[in-house]
């Protein structure tokens, strides 16, 4: 069960319960049927809110996550606990990946349930179609790293076939590729050729200001992997 910032803020308990059930059902059933490798998907929102940057794989359990989506974050952290326990008790090689924000084909463009970039794309489409201002929730200041969905798919296959650690691995572009929400909105506006007003509604929450992730571990395995640039 996933959703955007504002749905998480309204339904922290629902996100916690649903994802805990999903985690246990998938991993327990996989174990019962002899599945040797499971790759689960975590999120950078699981990392502590109060931390040093960049964040890396060793820091997942170092403190509470951001209050806005603590239910989802804690549930996703438990996948790492599940994986370690299955390895210790049954020697199962279950692992997890931690992508940053995803953009590209096959995304969820729902304004209610989608994440930041597909939500901006949908809002810009509607504003252009209806001749209204584009309303961006928040200040536009928070910063995010964006990974292209097809790059992420290629990395998922690599993890499934080649990555043998139980410890999770961050799948992300470099720290230098981080952009602000305003820069992301500007890119969407430019791509659409949108000429209307862009209004930042600062009465809406920004969420976590930054989640800058380190991809050093990934680069140790795949030093020559080429990411699709955000501004292409």
C-alpha positions as CSV (number, residue, x, y, z in Angstrom):
1,X,0.0,0.0,0.0
2,X,1.5,3.3,-1.1
3,X,0.4,6.9,-1.4
4,X,1.5,10.5,-1.6
5,X,2.5,12.7,1.3
6,X,-1.0,13.9,2.2
7,X,-2.7,10.5,2.1
8,X,0.1,9.2,4.4
9,X,-0.5,12.1,6.8
10,X,-4.3,11.2,7.0
11,X,-3.9,7.4,7.2
12,X,-0.8,6.5,9.1
13,X,-2.5,3.6,10.9
14,X,-3.9,2.1,7.6
15,X,-0.5,2.3,6.0
16,X,1.1,0.6,9.0
17,X,-1.4,-2.3,9.2
18,X,-1.7,-3.0,5.5
19,X,2.0,-3.0,4.8
20,X,2.8,-5.2,7.9
21,X,0.2,-7.7,6.6
22,X,1.7,-7.6,3.1
23,X,5.3,-8.0,4.4
24,X,4.5,-11.1,6.5
25,X,2.2,-12.7,3.9
26,X,4.7,-12.4,1.0
27,X,7.8,-13.5,3.0
28,X,6.1,-16.2,5.0
29,X,4.5,-17.7,1.9
30,X,7.8,-17.5,0.0
31,X,9.5,-19.4,2.7
32,X,6.8,-22.0,3.0
33,X,7.0,-22.7,-0.8
34,X,10.8,-22.8,-0.9
35,X,11.5,-19.5,-2.7
36,X,15.2,-18.9,-2.5
37,X,15.3,-15.2,-3.4
38,X,12.9,-12.4,-2.7
39,X,13.7,-8.7,-3.5
40,X,11.4,-6.3,-1.6
41,X,11.2,-2.6,-2.2
42,X,11.7,-0.1,0.6
43,X,11.8,3.7,0.4
44,X,14.1,6.5,1.5
45,X,11.3,7.8,3.7
46,X,12.2,5.0,6.2
47,X,15.4,6.7,7.2
48,X,15.6,8.8,10.4
49,X,14.2,12.4,10.1
50,X,17.1,13.7,12.3
51,X,20.2,12.4,10.6
52,X,23.4,13.4,8.8
53,X,23.6,13.4,5.1
54,X,24.1,11.6,2.8
55,X,22.1,8.7,4.2
56,X,23.4,5.2,3.6
57,X,22.3,1.6,4.2
58,X,23.7,1.4,7.7
59,X,21.5,4.2,9.0
60,X,18.0,2.7,8.6
61,X,17.3,2.0,12.2
62,X,19.2,5.0,13.8
63,X,16.1,7.0,14.9
64,X,12.4,7.8,14.2
65,X,11.3,8.6,10.6
66,X,9.6,11.8,9.7
67,X,6.3,12.2,11.4
68,X,4.3,12.7,8.2
69,X,4.5,9.0,7.2
70,X,5.7,7.2,10.2
71,X,3.2,4.3,9.8
72,X,4.4,3.5,6.3
73,X,8.1,4.1,7.2
74,X,8.1,1.8,10.2
75,X,6.2,-1.0,8.3
76,X,8.8,-0.8,5.5
77,X,11.7,-0.9,8.0
78,X,10.3,-4.2,9.3
79,X,11.0,-5.8,5.9
80,X,14.7,-5.4,6.7
81,X,14.1,-7.1,10.1
82,X,12.1,-9.9,8.4
83,X,14.9,-10.5,5.9
84,X,17.6,-10.7,8.6
85,X,15.5,-13.1,10.7
86,X,14.8,-15.4,7.7
87,X,18.5,-15.5,7.0
88,X,19.5,-16.2,10.6
89,X,16.8,-18.9,11.1
90,X,16.5,-20.5,7.7
91,X,19.4,-19.2,5.6
92,X,17.0,-17.5,3.2
93,X,18.6,-14.9,0.9
94,X,15.8,-12.4,1.1
95,X,16.9,-8.8,0.5
96,X,15.5,-5.3,-0.2
97,X,16.3,-2.3,-2.4
98,X,15.9,1.3,-1.5
99,X,15.0,3.5,-4.5
100,X,14.8,7.2,-4.4
101,X,11.8,9.0,-6.1
102,X,10.9,7.3,-9.3
103,X,9.8,9.0,-12.6
104,X,9.0,7.7,-16.1
105,X,6.7,5.2,-17.9
106,X,4.1,3.1,-16.0
107,X,3.9,5.5,-13.0
108,X,0.9,6.2,-10.9
109,X,-0.4,9.6,-12.0
110,X,-3.2,9.9,-9.4
111,X,-3.1,13.2,-7.7
112,X,-4.3,11.5,-4.5
113,X,-2.2,8.4,-4.5
114,X,0.8,9.2,-6.7
115,X,4.1,10.7,-5.7
116,X,5.5,14.1,-6.4
117,X,6.5,14.1,-10.0
118,X,3.5,12.2,-11.5
119,X,1.3,14.3,-9.4
120,X,2.9,17.5,-10.8
121,X,2.5,16.1,-14.3
122,X,-1.2,15.4,-13.8
123,X,-1.8,18.8,-12.2
124,X,0.0,20.6,-15.1
125,X,-2.0,18.7,-17.6
126,X,-5.3,19.7,-15.9
127,X,-4.2,23.3,-15.5
128,X,-3.3,23.5,-19.2
129,X,-6.5,21.8,-20.3
130,X,-8.7,24.0,-18.1
131,X,-6.8,27.3,-18.5
132,X,-6.2,27.6,-14.7
133,X,-3.1,28.3,-12.6
134,X,-0.9,25.4,-11.6
135,X,-1.1,24.9,-7.8
136,X,2.0,23.3,-6.3
137,X,1.5,22.2,-2.7
138,X,4.2,23.4,-0.3
139,X,7.0,25.9,-0.8
140,X,8.9,24.1,-3.5
141,X,12.1,24.1,-1.4
142,X,12.4,20.4,-0.4
143,X,14.9,18.4,-2.4
144,X,14.7,15.0,-4.0
145,X,16.7,12.5,-6.1
146,X,14.8,11.1,-9.1
147,X,15.6,7.8,-10.7
148,X,14.1,6.9,-14.1
149,X,11.7,3.9,-13.9
150,X,13.4,1.9,-16.6
151,X,16.8,2.4,-15.0
152,X,15.3,1.1,-11.8
153,X,13.8,-1.9,-13.6
154,X,17.3,-2.8,-14.9
155,X,18.7,-2.5,-11.4
156,X,16.0,-4.7,-10.0
157,X,16.9,-7.4,-12.4
158,X,20.6,-7.1,-11.5
159,X,19.7,-7.4,-7.8
160,X,17.6,-10.5,-8.4
161,X,20.3,-12.2,-10.5
162,X,23.6,-10.9,-9.0
163,X,23.3,-9.2,-5.6
164,X,23.6,-11.9,-2.9
165,X,23.7,-9.8,0.3
166,X,20.8,-9.8,2.8
167,X,21.7,-6.2,3.7
168,X,19.6,-3.7,1.6
169,X,21.1,-1.6,-1.1
170,X,20.2,2.0,-2.2
171,X,19.3,2.4,-5.9
172,X,19.8,6.0,-6.7
173,X,21.4,8.6,-8.9
174,X,24.3,10.6,-7.3
175,X,24.0,13.2,-4.6
176,X,24.9,15.9,-7.2
177,X,21.7,15.1,-9.1
178,X,19.4,16.1,-6.3
179,X,16.8,18.8,-7.4
180,X,14.3,20.9,-5.6
181,X,10.6,20.4,-6.0
182,X,10.5,23.9,-7.7
183,X,13.1,22.7,-10.2
184,X,11.0,19.6,-10.8
185,X,7.9,21.7,-11.3
186,X,9.8,24.0,-13.7
187,X,10.9,21.0,-15.7
188,X,7.3,19.8,-16.0
189,X,6.0,23.2,-16.9
190,X,8.7,23.5,-19.6
191,X,7.9,20.1,-21.0
192,X,4.2,20.9,-21.3
193,X,4.9,24.4,-22.7
194,X,2.6,25.6,-19.9
195,X,2.2,29.4,-20.0
196,X,-0.1,30.0,-17.0
197,X,0.7,31.0,-13.5
198,X,2.4,28.7,-11.1
199,X,1.3,29.2,-7.5
200,X,3.0,27.6,-4.5
201,X,0.5,26.9,-1.7
202,X,2.7,27.3,1.4
203,X,-0.3,26.5,3.7
204,X,0.3,22.8,2.6
205,X,3.0,20.8,4.3
206,X,6.4,20.3,2.7
207,X,7.1,16.9,4.2
208,X,10.7,15.9,4.8
209,X,13.0,18.7,3.6
210,X,15.6,16.3,2.1
211,X,16.5,12.6,2.0
212,X,19.9,12.8,0.2
213,X,21.0,9.2,-0.4
214,X,24.5,7.9,-1.1
215,X,24.9,5.4,-3.9
216,X,28.5,4.4,-3.0
217,X,27.6,0.8,-2.3
218,X,25.8,0.5,-5.7
219,X,28.8,2.1,-7.5
220,X,31.1,-0.5,-5.9
221,X,29.2,-3.2,-7.7
222,X,28.3,-1.2,-10.8
223,X,30.8,1.6,-11.4
224,X,29.8,2.0,-15.0
225,X,26.0,2.0,-14.7
226,X,24.6,5.0,-16.7
227,X,21.5,6.7,-15.3
228,X,19.1,8.5,-17.5
229,X,19.4,12.2,-16.7
230,X,16.4,14.0,-15.1
231,X,16.7,16.9,-17.6
232,X,16.7,15.1,-20.9
